[in-house]
Amino acid sequence: MRYVRLEWLAADVMAGLPSAAARAAVQNLLVEVAKHPDRWPTSGGEEAVDEFGTRCWVSCVAYHDGLEVRDIGWVG
């Protein structure tokens, strides 16, 4: 099973997004990232990858059981 875990900074950013639509856009991007492990960085948490949506981005590291989201950006 794969998991997506929000690191404390990412959780704070997610809580501070300006609207439900902004949170939904980030959540949709996270779902899309989780569906494509071929685009994930090497497992172990030492290498991060940034994935971009239309108005948001996420920075993730990979572990054997899923992703940890280190940061979230919003340009709305």
C-alpha positions as YAML, in Angstrom:
chain: A
units: angstrom
residues:
- id: 1
  name: MET
  ca: [0.00, 0.00, 0.00]
- id: 2
  name: ARG
  ca: [1.20, 3.52, -0.80]
- id: 3
  name: TYR
  ca: [0.68, 6.50, 1.46]
- id: 4
  name: VAL
  ca: [0.96, 10.26, 1.05]
- id: 5
  name: ARG
  ca: [2.03, 11.95, 4.27]
- id: 6
  name: LEU
  ca: [2.14, 15.72, 4.77]
- id: 7
  name: GLU
  ca: [5.23, 16.97, 6.61]
- id: 8
  name: TRP
  ca: [4.44, 19.69, 9.20]
- id: 9
  name: LEU
  ca: [5.34, 22.61, 6.90]
- id: 10
  name: ALA
  ca: [3.19, 21.24, 4.09]
- id: 11
  name: ALA
  ca: [0.31, 20.64, 6.50]
- id: 12
  name: ASP
  ca: [0.56, 24.25, 7.72]
- id: 13
  name: VAL
  ca: [0.58, 25.55, 4.15]
- id: 14
  name: MET
  ca: [-2.38, 23.35, 3.21]
- id: 15
  name: ALA
  ca: [-4.36, 24.67, 6.19]
- id: 16
  name: GLY
  ca: [-3.53, 28.24, 5.18]
- id: 17
  name: LEU
  ca: [-4.60, 28.02, 1.54]
- id: 18
  name: PRO
  ca: [-7.11, 30.75, 0.68]
- id: 19
  name: SER
  ca: [-10.08, 28.60, -0.33]
- id: 20
  name: ALA
  ca: [-11.58, 25.15, -0.59]
- id: 21
  name: ALA
  ca: [-10.87, 25.32, -4.34]
- id: 22
  name: ALA
  ca: [-7.17, 25.89, -3.64]
- id: 23
  name: ARG
  ca: [-7.06, 22.92, -1.25]
- id: 24
  name: ALA
  ca: [-8.88, 20.78, -3.83]
- id: 25
  name: ALA
  ca: [-6.36, 21.76, -6.53]
- id: 26
  name: VAL
  ca: [-3.46, 20.70, -4.30]
- id: 27
  name: GLN
  ca: [-5.23, 17.48, -3.32]
- id: 28
  name: ASN
  ca: [-5.84, 16.68, -7.00]
- id: 29
  name: LEU
  ca: [-2.16, 17.24, -7.76]
- id: 30
  name: LEU
  ca: [-1.19, 14.95, -4.88]
- id: 31
  name: VAL
  ca: [-3.49, 12.23, -6.22]
- id: 32
  name: GLU
  ca: [-1.94, 12.61, -9.66]
- id: 33
  name: VAL
  ca: [1.59, 12.40, -8.24]
- id: 34
  name: ALA
  ca: [0.70, 9.32, -6.18]
- id: 35
  name: LYS
  ca: [-0.59, 7.56, -9.32]
- id: 36
  name: HIS
  ca: [2.80, 7.82, -11.07]
- id: 37
  name: PRO
  ca: [5.58, 6.23, -8.99]
- id: 38
  name: ASP
  ca: [7.74, 6.21, -12.12]
- id: 39
  name: ARG
  ca: [8.14, 10.00, -11.63]
- id: 40
  name: TRP
  ca: [9.03, 9.71, -7.92]
- id: 41
  name: PRO
  ca: [12.60, 10.30, -6.75]
- id: 42
  name: THR
  ca: [14.74, 7.42, -5.54]
- id: 43
  name: SER
  ca: [13.32, 5.89, -2.36]
- id: 44
  name: GLY
  ca: [15.04, 6.82, 0.88]
- id: 45
  name: GLY
  ca: [14.02, 10.42, 1.47]
- id: 46
  name: GLU
  ca: [17.29, 12.03, 0.39]
- id: 47
  name: GLU
  ca: [16.16, 13.29, -3.02]
- id: 48
  name: ALA
  ca: [13.14, 15.55, -3.56]
- id: 49
  name: VAL
  ca: [11.05, 16.06, -6.67]
- id: 50
  name: ASP
  ca: [8.81, 19.02, -7.48]
- id: 51
  name: GLU
  ca: [5.58, 18.43, -9.37]
- id: 52
  name: PHE
  ca: [3.56, 21.31, -10.81]
- id: 53
  name: GLY
  ca: [-0.14, 21.86, -11.36]
- id: 54
  name: THR
  ca: [-1.83, 24.82, -13.00]
- id: 55
  name: ARG
  ca: [-1.67, 27.06, -9.92]
- id: 56
  name: CYS
  ca: [0.17, 24.93, -7.37]
- id: 57
  name: TRP
  ca: [3.20, 22.75, -6.82]
- id: 58
  name: VAL
  ca: [4.31, 20.11, -4.32]
- id: 59
  name: SER
  ca: [7.76, 18.99, -3.24]
- id: 60
  name: CYS
  ca: [7.93, 15.28, -2.31]
- id: 61
  name: VAL
  ca: [10.39, 12.65, -1.18]
- id: 62
  name: ALA
  ca: [9.81, 8.92, -1.62]
- id: 63
  name: TYR
  ca: [10.02, 6.09, 0.88]
- id: 64
  name: HIS
  ca: [9.36, 2.39, 0.35]
- id: 65
  name: ASP
  ca: [5.72, 2.79, 1.50]
- id: 66
  name: GLY
  ca: [4.80, 6.06, -0.19]
- id: 67
  name: LEU
  ca: [5.46, 9.78, -0.42]
- id: 68
  name: GLU
  ca: [6.15, 12.49, 2.11]
- id: 69
  name: VAL
  ca: [5.11, 15.97, 1.02]
- id: 70
  name: ARG
  ca: [7.68, 18.45, 2.28]
- id: 71
  name: ASP
  ca: [6.27, 21.67, 0.86]
- id: 72
  name: ILE
  ca: [3.31, 23.05, -1.07]
- id: 73
  name: GLY
  ca: [3.15, 26.22, -3.13]
- id: 74
  name: TRP
  ca: [0.17, 28.19, -4.36]
- id: 75
  name: VAL
  ca: [0.22, 31.05, -6.86]
- id: 76
  name: GLY
  ca: [-3.39, 32.11, -6.54]
...
